[in-house]
């Protein structure tokens, strides 16, 4: 039996390449992923999809300023007539959660053909950054291309005008599932306080950084013998400088609790609450993230 071994996972690390005006986030999920998936009994294509979505939520959530308690990143995919009808993930202060709603019969009919358009049909992805203090901005992109990562790249280049490259990988092994990803962006000269005249996807620094980033393999991202710092070092050790920021450990986190739902439901008028009651006189509320039902006696 294996003793506990640091898989360098359930961590989010930020780094910058100052001489290239690039910033990046790298993440690896291990136990957190298994905890989130264990609340559900998803078939492999859905497990794969949610694994990638959680990696993306962590990477994009990692761009939020860590000093704001109520900063949150939410990623929501919706479709009109997709096999997957809903996918939601969010990230807040190092906590991740997510779930998927899908039609099991139609999924079984798809067989191996489980690309984005097969899963989502006509779908779109909404990415919402809540940056704290009630500030919020959202971008919506169509779910096209081969992966959720591609859709997120499109969000950054179209909605935010920031050249962005994302790599994500996941796999299953005997001890569960592991997933990882890397996001890197080119911030145009000056970034804060200076007007950006235009977005250049062909800036020489960005071309260089994106080629180096694209060279990362799925095996390197998922290799449990490599720390996240090791992966960054392999890719960028020839740069003038790599600034690694303090890491953030990640956890599965949901805000559902009897107290939370009691406070929500108690805002409804008495007659509406009566209409919600089951035969036992209690009000049942489901948390889709946790696949749990809370029975409230209020
Ligand atoms: Zn929950």
Boltz pocket constraint, residues with backbone or C-beta under 6 A from the ligand:
constraints:
  - pocket:
      binder: B
      contacts: [[A, 254], [A, 255], [A, 256], [A, 287], [A, 288], [A, 289], [A, 290], [A, 291]]
      max_distance: 6.0
